[in-house]
């Protein structure tokens, strides 16, 4: 006889033998009839069975006493009296946009090293019998529940949602375990899918998610990140496909970008990081921690390290251009290298870039033993194609500046300062700057850098050093003296200009009178010039008349002289003839008388004045008469005659 037949017989007997109320009470106590609401489900527990109790596991799959795998849905259900108990429970409800987690209280034990129960063989939580018979595993399941209402046997499965935990007959220890699991899930925000928004309001989120898988084979010894296994696992939302594709536990190389992902947070956790932004004016040199070992592509001339192709482990040959990248910072790092000119400042408290925060003024020792501090700035440029070489050699630009450029630049200026006095150092700053630009350009090229310019500041004393300040004060006093001299000179010029201005103003005030006086002066000057011209004319006329008169008199004198000379010559000839005949003691006297007589006759005949009007020659006043001249001439002739007579031989 079946249980339903027995129940019907007892019901008929009760109705026929006793009252309706007593029959109903008996049926309730015996558990013959149970009503299950339509929004609930009933878990049947068999209290006793001729087949005994369950020997292994939690559910009675073969009619044994214990929890039965089949559920009862809404309505009236009839059972054998005093053999079954029905536990009415709520259906599992997962809210829209949320995730439910399933824990199997029975099934096969998990293998060593496996974290979650595999759902590769069975993934249907509705058919409990099939789940257990087909090798379902106990423990937290890899597969999660999505939105909706699920009819799941709470005797086998404990389902945990954000609002409630669905389970049956849990003791204190089991309840404590699930409370700890709930705390873990809430800590991981596991009931909410992974949501990476493209924009938050008007601002970009600029986030990505790093995934760490908690289940599967472990990584190889040399691996830091689990390699990417492709897209078969639907961004880690299907754990079984991920593992079957060769996925491994640990932090994954693949990242998640904008989107919504229903990921079992017991299978994989997520960590949000920002996207890598390479701003304009920079390139990103990738130093990869993962990937295959690549071949060195840096060339034979480069001996400071290896460069590899992009995607391999090491420093990538090709830098990343400006932009936004979903770069897994656990897989490597990106060193930003500026490609525009940047300034390095050796000056305390000031910075020209993010690379010179530790630079200070250079302490110099001059030729005259002063120790000033020299502030300076250096403008540097890095070719973006050489950025990987800089990173490979120095690690990053900051280390390049602090470990190489700072000692090199400091040493250069220390050496230069020892050849100059402090004053020369100040006065030859331009020359020093030009020389430093030329010398350091070659040095910077050796480090794959392009030197642009060096700007040298004014040397200043160290704290507590008053000697340099004394020198500076003397130089300032000297300059002030020079400026005062120049100021006085300018003041003198200004005073002269002021005087000229005053004179001009006064002259302008008296301009009418000045103009009239100038006109009078001009008139008088014109009259004087006219008189001078007239006098000059008269002088020229007088000179011309005097010249003409002199020429006339000279001509007349020359004519008279010629006449006298002719008469004299004739008289001389006559006298010589007579003198030859004269002899004796009175010859000279007779000769003189004769000459005077003849001379008088000649003057009378020629009508020549005895005293000439124009004297010729420059003799004494007494020797200017004609008589003396004639006497001298006659004396000379007589002497010549006597000489001739003396030279003749006597008979």
C-alpha positions as CSV (number, residue, x, y, z in Angstrom):
1,X,0.0,0.0,0.0
2,X,1.4,3.4,-0.9
3,X,1.6,6.3,1.4
4,X,-1.2,8.1,-0.4
5,X,-3.5,5.1,-0.2
6,X,-2.8,4.8,3.5
7,X,-3.6,8.5,4.0
8,X,-6.9,8.2,2.2
9,X,-8.0,5.2,4.3
10,X,-7.1,7.1,7.5
11,X,-9.0,10.1,6.3
12,X,-12.1,8.1,5.5
13,X,-11.9,6.4,8.8
14,X,-11.6,9.6,10.7
15,X,-14.5,11.2,8.9
16,X,-16.6,8.3,9.5
17,X,-15.8,7.5,13.1
18,X,-15.1,10.9,14.7
19,X,-15.8,14.5,14.2
20,X,-14.3,16.7,11.5
21,X,-12.3,18.8,14.0
22,X,-10.7,15.8,15.7
23,X,-9.8,14.4,12.3
24,X,-8.1,17.5,11.2
25,X,-6.2,17.8,14.4
26,X,-5.0,14.2,14.0
27,X,-3.9,14.8,10.4
28,X,-1.9,17.9,11.5
29,X,-0.2,16.1,14.3
30,X,0.6,13.1,12.1
31,X,1.9,15.3,9.3
32,X,-0.4,13.8,6.7
33,X,-1.4,17.0,5.0
34,X,0.8,20.1,4.5
35,X,0.1,23.3,2.6
36,X,3.0,25.1,0.9
37,X,2.4,28.7,-0.3
38,X,3.1,29.3,-4.0
39,X,6.0,31.7,-3.2
40,X,7.7,29.1,-1.0
41,X,9.1,25.7,-1.3
42,X,9.1,22.6,0.9
43,X,12.1,20.5,1.9
44,X,11.0,17.0,2.8
45,X,12.7,15.3,5.6
46,X,12.0,11.6,6.0
47,X,11.9,10.7,9.7
48,X,12.2,6.9,9.4
49,X,12.5,4.4,6.7
50,X,12.6,0.6,6.4
51,X,15.8,1.2,4.3
52,X,17.6,2.8,7.2
53,X,19.3,6.1,7.4
54,X,21.8,7.8,5.1
55,X,25.2,6.2,5.4
56,X,27.2,8.8,3.6
57,X,26.5,12.3,2.5
58,X,23.8,14.7,3.6
59,X,20.8,13.8,1.4
60,X,19.0,10.5,1.1
61,X,19.2,9.6,-2.5
62,X,17.9,6.0,-2.2
63,X,14.8,6.4,0.1
64,X,16.7,6.4,3.3
65,X,15.7,8.4,6.3
66,X,17.0,12.0,5.9
67,X,16.5,15.1,3.7
68,X,15.1,14.1,0.4
69,X,16.6,15.6,-2.9
70,X,13.2,16.5,-4.3
71,X,11.4,19.7,-3.3
72,X,7.7,20.4,-2.9
73,X,6.2,23.5,-4.5
74,X,3.0,25.5,-3.6
75,X,-0.2,23.7,-2.8
76,X,-1.5,20.8,-0.6
77,X,0.7,17.8,-0.2
78,X,-0.1,14.5,1.5
79,X,2.3,12.3,3.4
80,X,2.3,9.1,5.4
81,X,1.5,9.9,9.0
82,X,4.4,10.3,11.4
83,X,7.0,9.6,8.7
84,X,7.7,12.9,7.0
85,X,8.4,16.5,8.1
86,X,8.2,19.4,5.6
87,X,10.4,22.4,6.1
88,X,8.9,25.4,4.3
89,X,11.5,27.9,3.2
90,X,11.7,31.0,0.9
91,X,12.9,30.7,-2.6
92,X,16.3,32.2,-3.4
93,X,15.9,35.7,-4.8
94,X,18.9,37.6,-6.3
95,X,18.2,41.3,-6.7
96,X,18.6,42.9,-10.1
97,X,22.2,43.8,-10.8
98,X,23.5,41.7,-7.9
99,X,25.3,38.4,-7.5
100,X,24.5,35.3,-5.4
101,X,27.0,32.8,-4.1
102,X,26.4,29.1,-3.8
103,X,27.9,26.8,-1.2
104,X,27.4,23.0,-1.5
105,X,27.1,21.3,1.8
106,X,27.5,17.9,0.2
107,X,29.3,16.4,-2.7
108,X,32.8,15.3,-3.5
109,X,35.8,16.7,-1.6
110,X,37.9,19.3,-3.3
111,X,41.3,18.1,-4.5
112,X,44.5,19.5,-2.9
113,X,45.3,22.9,-4.2
114,X,41.8,23.6,-5.5
115,X,40.0,26.6,-3.9
116,X,36.5,26.4,-5.3
117,X,34.2,23.6,-6.4
118,X,34.4,22.9,-10.1
119,X,31.3,23.2,-12.2
120,X,32.8,21.7,-15.3
121,X,30.8,18.4,-15.0
122,X,27.6,19.8,-13.4
123,X,26.4,23.4,-13.3
124,X,22.7,23.0,-12.5
125,X,21.9,23.7,-8.9
126,X,18.2,22.9,-9.4
127,X,18.6,19.2,-9.8
128,X,20.2,18.1,-6.5
129,X,20.2,14.4,-7.4
130,X,22.0,15.0,-10.7
131,X,24.5,17.3,-8.9
132,X,25.5,14.7,-6.4
133,X,25.4,11.7,-8.8
134,X,27.4,13.4,-11.5
135,X,30.3,14.4,-9.3
136,X,29.4,17.8,-7.9
137,X,31.9,19.1,-5.4
138,X,31.2,20.5,-2.0
139,X,32.2,23.9,-0.9
140,X,31.9,27.4,-2.5
141,X,31.1,27.0,-6.2
142,X,32.8,28.8,-9.1
143,X,29.5,29.5,-10.7
144,X,27.4,32.4,-9.3
145,X,23.7,33.1,-9.5
146,X,22.5,36.0,-11.5
147,X,19.3,38.1,-11.1
148,X,16.0,36.3,-10.5
149,X,14.3,33.7,-8.3
150,X,15.9,30.3,-8.0
151,X,14.3,27.1,-6.6
152,X,17.3,25.6,-4.9
153,X,17.2,22.9,-2.2
154,X,18.5,24.7,1.0
155,X,19.3,21.3,2.6
156,X,22.2,20.8,0.1
157,X,23.0,24.4,-0.9
158,X,23.5,27.5,1.1
159,X,23.0,30.5,-1.0
160,X,24.2,33.9,0.1
161,X,22.9,37.1,-1.4
162,X,23.4,40.7,-0.3
163,X,20.1,40.6,1.6
164,X,20.0,37.1,3.2
165,X,21.6,33.7,3.6
166,X,19.4,30.8,2.5
167,X,20.1,27.5,4.3
168,X,18.5,24.8,6.4
169,X,19.3,23.4,9.8
170,X,22.7,25.0,10.3
171,X,24.4,24.5,13.7
172,X,26.4,27.1,15.5
173,X,29.7,26.2,13.9
174,X,28.3,26.2,10.4
175,X,26.5,29.4,11.0
176,X,29.7,31.0,12.2
177,X,31.5,29.8,9.0
178,X,29.0,31.4,6.7
179,X,29.0,34.6,8.7
180,X,32.8,34.8,8.2
181,X,32.2,34.2,4.5
182,X,29.6,36.9,4.3
183,X,32.1,39.3,6.0
184,X,34.7,38.4,3.4
185,X,32.3,38.9,0.5
186,X,31.2,42.2,1.8
187,X,34.8,43.3,2.2
188,X,35.4,42.5,-1.4
189,X,32.1,44.1,-2.4
190,X,31.4,40.7,-4.0
191,X,27.6,41.0,-4.2
192,X,28.0,43.9,-6.7
193,X,29.5,43.3,-10.1
194,X,32.7,45.0,-11.1
195,X,31.7,48.3,-12.7
196,X,34.3,50.5,-14.4
197,X,32.6,53.6,-15.7
198,X,33.9,55.5,-18.7
199,X,32.8,58.8,-17.2
200,X,31.8,60.0,-13.8
201,X,29.8,63.1,-14.4
202,X,31.9,65.4,-16.5
203,X,35.2,63.8,-15.4
204,X,36.7,60.6,-16.7
205,X,37.3,57.9,-14.2
206,X,40.6,56.9,-15.7
207,X,40.5,53.6,-13.9
208,X,41.1,50.0,-14.8
209,X,41.0,46.8,-12.8
210,X,43.8,44.4,-12.0
211,X,42.5,40.9,-11.6
212,X,44.0,38.3,-9.2
213,X,42.7,34.8,-9.6
214,X,42.4,32.7,-6.5
215,X,42.1,29.3,-8.1
216,X,43.8,27.2,-10.7
217,X,47.4,26.0,-11.2
218,X,50.1,28.0,-9.7
219,X,52.5,30.2,-11.7
220,X,55.9,28.9,-12.9
221,X,58.9,29.8,-10.7
222,X,60.1,32.7,-12.9
223,X,56.7,34.2,-13.6
224,X,55.4,37.2,-11.7
225,X,52.1,37.5,-13.5
226,X,49.8,35.0,-15.1
227,X,50.0,35.2,-18.9
228,X,47.0,36.3,-20.9
229,X,45.0,33.3,-22.2
230,X,42.8,35.1,-24.6
231,X,39.1,36.0,-24.6
232,X,37.5,32.6,-24.1
233,X,36.7,33.3,-20.4
234,X,34.7,36.4,-21.2
235,X,36.9,38.7,-19.0
236,X,37.1,36.2,-16.1
237,X,33.3,35.8,-15.8
238,X,33.5,32.1,-16.7
239,X,36.0,30.5,-14.5
240,X,35.8,27.0,-16.0
241,X,36.6,28.3,-19.5
242,X,39.5,30.4,-18.0
243,X,41.0,27.3,-16.4
244,X,40.5,25.1,-19.4
245,X,42.2,27.7,-21.6
246,X,45.3,27.4,-19.4
247,X,44.7,30.2,-17.0
248,X,46.7,30.2,-13.8
249,X,46.1,31.6,-10.4
250,X,47.8,34.8,-9.3
251,X,47.8,38.4,-10.5
252,X,46.8,38.5,-14.2
253,X,48.6,40.3,-16.9
254,X,45.3,41.2,-18.6
255,X,43.4,44.1,-17.1
256,X,39.7,45.1,-17.2
257,X,38.7,48.4,-18.7
258,X,35.3,50.2,-18.8
259,X,32.3,47.9,-18.5
260,X,30.3,45.7,-16.1
261,X,31.7,42.3,-15.1
262,X,29.9,39.6,-13.0
263,X,33.0,38.1,-11.5
264,X,32.9,35.6,-8.7
265,X,34.9,37.5,-6.1
266,X,35.8,34.2,-4.4
267,X,37.4,33.1,-7.7
268,X,39.0,36.4,-8.6
269,X,39.5,39.7,-6.8
270,X,39.9,43.0,-8.4
271,X,42.0,46.1,-7.6
272,X,41.3,49.4,-9.1
273,X,44.2,51.6,-10.3
274,X,44.5,54.6,-12.5
275,X,45.3,54.5,-16.2
276,X,48.7,55.6,-17.2
277,X,48.6,59.0,-18.9
278,X,51.6,60.1,-20.8
279,X,51.2,63.9,-21.2
280,X,52.3,65.9,-24.2
281,X,56.0,66.7,-24.0
282,X,56.8,63.3,-22.6
283,X,57.3,59.7,-23.8
284,X,56.9,56.6,-21.7
285,X,59.7,54.1,-21.6
286,X,58.4,50.7,-20.6
287,X,60.3,48.5,-18.3
288,X,58.5,45.1,-18.5
289,X,58.7,42.6,-15.7
290,X,57.0,39.8,-17.7
291,X,57.1,38.3,-21.1
292,X,59.5,36.2,-23.0
293,X,63.2,36.9,-23.1
294,X,63.8,39.1,-26.1
295,X,66.8,39.6,-28.3
296,X,69.0,42.6,-27.6
297,X,68.3,45.3,-30.3
298,X,70.4,48.1,-28.8
299,X,73.4,47.5,-31.1
300,X,77.0,46.6,-30.6
301,X,78.1,50.1,-29.8
302,X,75.8,50.3,-26.7
303,X,77.2,48.5,-23.8
304,X,75.1,49.8,-20.9
305,X,72.3,47.2,-21.1
306,X,69.9,45.6,-23.4
307,X,66.9,46.9,-25.3
308,X,64.2,44.4,-26.4
309,X,61.2,44.5,-28.7
310,X,57.9,45.6,-27.3
311,X,56.2,42.8,-25.4
312,X,59.3,41.1,-24.2
313,X,60.8,41.3,-20.7
314,X,63.2,44.2,-20.3
315,X,63.4,47.8,-21.5
316,X,61.3,48.2,-24.6
317,X,63.0,49.7,-27.6
318,X,60.1,51.8,-28.7
319,X,58.7,54.3,-26.1
320,X,55.0,55.0,-25.7
321,X,53.9,58.3,-27.3
322,X,51.7,60.8,-25.4
323,X,48.3,59.3,-24.7
324,X,46.3,57.2,-22.2
325,X,47.1,53.6,-21.7
326,X,45.5,50.7,-19.7
327,X,48.9,49.6,-18.5
328,X,49.2,47.0,-15.8
329,X,51.6,48.5,-13.3
330,X,52.3,45.1,-11.8
331,X,53.5,43.9,-15.2
332,X,56.1,46.7,-15.4
333,X,56.6,50.4,-15.0
334,X,56.6,53.4,-17.3
335,X,59.3,55.9,-16.9
336,X,58.3,59.4,-18.1
337,X,61.0,61.1,-20.1
338,X,60.5,64.7,-21.1
339,X,61.0,65.4,-24.7
340,X,60.7,69.2,-24.4
341,X,63.4,71.4,-23.0
342,X,63.4,71.2,-19.2
343,X,65.4,73.3,-16.7
344,X,67.6,72.0,-13.9
345,X,68.2,74.6,-11.2
346,X,71.1,74.4,-8.8
347,X,69.4,76.7,-6.3
348,X,68.0,76.0,-2.8
349,X,64.3,76.3,-2.5
350,X,63.7,76.6,-6.2
351,X,63.0,74.0,-8.8
352,X,62.7,74.2,-12.6
353,X,61.3,70.6,-13.0
354,X,60.6,67.5,-11.0
355,X,64.1,66.2,-11.4
356,X,66.1,68.9,-9.5
357,X,64.5,69.0,-6.1
358,X,67.7,67.8,-4.4
359,X,70.1,70.2,-6.2
360,X,71.7,73.0,-4.3
361,X,74.1,75.9,-5.2
362,X,77.6,74.8,-6.1
363,X,80.3,75.7,-3.5
364,X,83.3,77.3,-5.2
365,X,86.8,78.1,-4.1
366,X,88.2,81.1,-6.0
367,X,91.8,81.9,-6.8
368,X,91.9,84.4,-3.9
369,X,90.5,81.8,-1.5
370,X,86.9,83.0,-1.3
371,X,84.2,80.3,-1.0
372,X,81.0,81.7,-2.7
373,X,77.9,79.8,-3.6
374,X,77.1,79.7,-7.3
375,X,73.5,79.3,-8.4
376,X,72.9,78.3,-12.0
377,X,70.4,76.7,-14.4
378,X,71.0,74.3,-17.2
379,X,68.5,73.7,-20.0
380,X,68.5,70.1,-21.3
381,X,66.7,68.3,-24.1
382,X,66.3,64.5,-24.6
383,X,65.6,63.0,-28.0
384,X,62.6,60.8,-27.7
385,X,64.3,58.1,-29.7
386,X,67.1,58.1,-27.1
387,X,64.8,58.0,-24.1
388,X,65.1,54.1,-23.8
389,X,68.9,54.4,-23.7
390,X,68.7,57.0,-20.9
391,X,66.4,54.8,-18.9
392,X,68.4,51.6,-19.5
393,X,71.6,53.4,-18.4
394,X,70.4,55.4,-15.5
395,X,67.1,54.0,-14.4
396,X,65.2,57.3,-14.7
397,X,65.9,61.0,-15.4
398,X,66.0,61.9,-11.7
399,X,68.8,59.5,-11.0
400,X,70.6,60.7,-14.1
401,X,70.5,64.3,-12.8
402,X,71.5,63.5,-9.2
403,X,74.1,60.8,-9.8
404,X,75.7,62.0,-13.0
405,X,74.9,65.6,-14.1
406,X,75.1,67.1,-10.6
407,X,78.7,65.8,-10.0
408,X,79.8,66.6,-13.5
409,X,78.4,70.2,-13.5
410,X,79.7,70.9,-10.0
411,X,83.2,69.7,-10.8
412,X,83.4,71.8,-14.0
413,X,82.5,75.0,-12.2
414,X,84.8,74.2,-9.3
415,X,87.7,73.8,-11.7
416,X,86.9,77.0,-13.5
417,X,86.5,79.0,-10.3
418,X,90.0,78.1,-9.1
419,X,91.5,80.0,-12.1
420,X,89.7,83.3,-11.2
421,X,89.5,85.7,-8.4
422,X,86.2,86.4,-6.8
423,X,85.9,89.8,-8.6
424,X,86.9,88.2,-11.9
425,X,84.3,85.6,-11.4
426,X,81.7,88.2,-11.1
427,X,82.9,90.4,-13.9
428,X,83.5,87.6,-16.4
429,X,80.2,85.9,-15.9
430,X,79.3,86.2,-19.6
431,X,82.6,84.8,-20.7
432,X,82.3,82.0,-18.2
433,X,78.8,81.2,-19.4
434,X,79.8,81.1,-23.0
435,X,82.8,78.8,-22.2
436,X,80.6,76.5,-20.1
437,X,78.1,76.2,-22.9
438,X,80.8,75.1,-25.3
439,X,82.5,72.7,-23.0
440,X,79.5,70.9,-21.5
441,X,77.7,70.3,-24.9
442,X,80.1,67.5,-25.7
443,X,79.9,66.1,-22.2
444,X,76.1,65.9,-22.3
445,X,76.2,64.1,-25.6
446,X,78.1,61.3,-24.0
447,X,75.0,60.6,-21.8
448,X,72.5,60.8,-24.8
449,X,71.5,64.3,-23.8
450,X,71.3,67.5,-25.8
451,X,72.7,70.5,-23.9
452,X,70.8,73.7,-24.8
453,X,72.1,76.5,-22.5
454,X,73.6,77.3,-19.1
455,X,72.5,80.3,-17.2
456,X,74.9,81.4,-14.4
457,X,73.5,83.4,-11.5
458,X,75.3,85.9,-9.2
459,X,77.7,84.2,-6.7
460,X,76.6,84.9,-3.2
461,X,78.4,84.3,0.2
462,X,77.7,81.4,2.4
463,X,75.8,81.9,5.6
464,X,78.0,83.8,8.1
465,X,80.6,84.7,5.5
466,X,81.0,88.5,5.7
467,X,84.2,88.8,3.7
468,X,82.5,88.4,0.4
469,X,79.9,91.0,1.5
470,X,82.7,93.4,2.3
471,X,84.2,92.9,-1.2
472,X,80.7,93.4,-2.7
473,X,80.3,96.6,-0.6
474,X,83.6,98.0,-1.9
475,X,82.5,97.2,-5.5
476,X,79.2,98.9,-4.9
477,X,80.9,102.0,-3.3
478,X,83.2,102.1,-6.3
479,X,80.4,101.9,-8.7
480,X,78.5,104.5,-6.7
481,X,81.5,106.9,-7.0
482,X,81.6,106.3,-10.7
483,X,77.9,107.0,-11.0
484,X,78.3,110.1,-8.9
485,X,81.0,111.4,-11.3
486,X,78.8,110.7,-14.2
487,X,75.9,112.3,-12.3
488,X,77.9,115.4,-11.7
489,X,78.9,115.6,-15.3
490,X,75.3,115.2,-16.4
491,X,74.3,117.9,-13.9
492,X,76.9,120.2,-15.4
493,X,75.6,119.5,-18.8
494,X,72.1,120.1,-17.5
495,X,73.2,123.4,-15.9
496,X,74.7,124.5,-19.2
497,X,71.5,123.6,-20.9
498,X,69.5,125.4,-18.3
499,X,71.7,128.5,-18.8
500,X,71.2,128.3,-22.6
501,X,67.5,127.8,-22.0
502,X,67.4,130.9,-19.7
503,X,69.3,132.9,-22.3
504,X,67.0,131.7,-25.0
505,X,64.0,132.7,-22.9
506,X,65.5,136.2,-22.2
507,X,66.4,136.5,-25.8
508,X,62.9,135.7,-26.7
509,X,61.6,138.3,-24.3
510,X,63.8,140.9,-25.9
511,X,63.4,139.6,-29.4
512,X,61.9,142.8,-30.8
513,X,64.7,145.0,-29.4
514,X,67.3,142.4,-30.4
515,X,66.0,142.3,-33.9
516,X,66.0,146.1,-34.2
517,X,69.6,146.3,-32.9
518,X,70.7,143.6,-35.3
519,X,69.1,145.5,-38.1
520,X,71.0,148.7,-37.1
521,X,74.2,146.8,-36.8
522,X,73.7,145.3,-40.2
523,X,73.0,148.8,-41.6
524,X,76.1,150.2,-40.1
525,X,78.1,147.3,-41.2
526,X,76.8,147.8,-44.7
527,X,77.8,151.6,-44.5
528,X,81.2,150.7,-43.3
529,X,81.7,148.1,-46.0
530,X,80.7,150.7,-48.6
531,X,83.2,153.2,-47.2
532,X,85.9,150.6,-47.2
533,X,85.1,149.8,-50.7
534,X,85.3,153.4,-51.7
535,X,88.6,153.9,-49.9
536,X,89.9,150.8,-51.5
537,X,89.0,152.3,-54.9
538,X,90.7,155.6,-54.1
539,X,93.8,153.7,-52.9
540,X,93.9,151.8,-56.2
541,X,93.6,155.0,-58.2
542,X,96.4,156.7,-56.3
543,X,98.6,153.7,-56.6
544,X,98.0,153.6,-60.4
545,X,98.7,157.4,-60.8
546,X,101.9,157.0,-58.7
547,X,103.0,154.1,-60.7
548,X,102.5,156.0,-63.9
549,X,104.3,159.0,-62.6
550,X,107.2,156.9,-61.5
551,X,107.4,155.3,-64.9
552,X,107.4,158.7,-66.6
553,X,110.1,160.1,-64.4
554,X,112.3,157.0,-64.8
555,X,112.0,157.3,-68.5
556,X,112.9,161.0,-68.5
557,X,115.9,160.3,-66.1
558,X,117.1,157.5,-68.3
559,X,117.0,159.9,-71.4
560,X,118.8,162.6,-69.6
561,X,121.4,160.2,-68.3
562,X,122.0,158.9,-71.7
563,X,122.5,162.5,-73.0
564,X,124.9,163.3,-70.2
565,X,126.8,160.1,-70.8
566,X,127.2,161.0,-74.5
567,X,128.4,164.5,-73.7
568,X,130.7,163.1,-71.1
569,X,132.2,160.6,-73.4
570,X,132.8,163.3,-76.1
571,X,134.3,165.6,-73.6
572,X,136.3,162.8,-72.2
573,X,137.8,162.0,-75.5
574,X,138.7,165.7,-76.1
575,X,140.2,165.8,-72.7
576,X,142.3,162.8,-73.2
577,X,143.6,164.3,-76.5
578,X,144.6,167.5,-74.8
579,X,146.0,165.7,-71.8
580,X,148.4,163.8,-73.9
581,X,149.8,167.1,-75.2
582,X,150.0,168.6,-71.8
583,X,153.0,168.0,-69.7
584,X,154.4,169.5,-66.7
585,X,153.4,170.4,-63.2
586,X,150.0,172.2,-64.0
587,X,148.6,169.6,-66.2
588,X,146.0,168.3,-63.7
589,X,144.8,171.6,-62.7
590,X,144.4,172.7,-66.3
591,X,142.6,169.5,-67.0
592,X,140.1,170.1,-64.2
593,X,139.3,173.5,-65.3
594,X,138.8,172.4,-68.8
595,X,136.5,169.6,-67.7
596,X,134.4,171.8,-65.6
597,X,134.1,174.3,-68.4
598,X,133.0,171.7,-70.9
599,X,130.6,170.2,-68.3
600,X,129.0,173.5,-67.8
601,X,128.5,174.0,-71.5
602,X,127.1,170.5,-71.8
603,X,124.5,171.1,-69.0
604,X,123.6,174.3,-70.6
605,X,123.2,172.8,-74.0
606,X,121.2,169.8,-72.7
607,X,119.1,171.9,-70.2
608,X,119.5,169.3,-67.5
609,X,119.0,170.4,-63.9
610,X,122.1,170.1,-61.7
611,X,120.1,168.2,-59.0
612,X,117.9,165.4,-60.4
613,X,114.4,165.1,-59.3
614,X,114.6,161.3,-58.8
615,X,117.7,159.9,-57.2
616,X,119.0,156.5,-58.3
617,X,121.0,154.3,-56.0
618,X,121.2,154.3,-52.2
619,X,124.3,156.2,-51.3
620,X,124.9,158.9,-48.7
621,X,123.1,162.3,-49.0
622,X,126.3,164.2,-49.8
623,X,127.2,161.9,-52.7
624,X,124.1,162.3,-54.7
625,X,125.0,165.4,-56.8
626,X,126.0,165.1,-60.5
627,X,129.2,166.9,-59.9
628,X,130.6,164.2,-57.6
629,X,129.5,161.6,-60.1
630,X,131.2,163.2,-63.0
631,X,134.3,163.9,-61.0
632,X,134.4,160.2,-60.0
633,X,133.9,159.2,-63.6
634,X,136.6,161.5,-64.8
635,X,139.0,160.3,-62.1
636,X,138.5,156.7,-63.1
637,X,139.2,157.6,-66.8
638,X,142.3,159.5,-65.9
639,X,143.6,156.7,-63.8
640,X,143.1,154.3,-66.6
641,X,144.9,156.6,-69.0
642,X,147.9,156.9,-66.6
643,X,148.1,153.1,-66.3
644,X,148.2,152.8,-70.0
645,X,151.0,155.4,-70.3
646,X,152.9,153.7,-67.5
647,X,152.8,150.4,-69.3
648,X,154.3,151.8,-72.5
649,X,158.1,151.5,-72.8
650,X,160.2,154.6,-72.6
651,X,162.3,155.6,-75.6
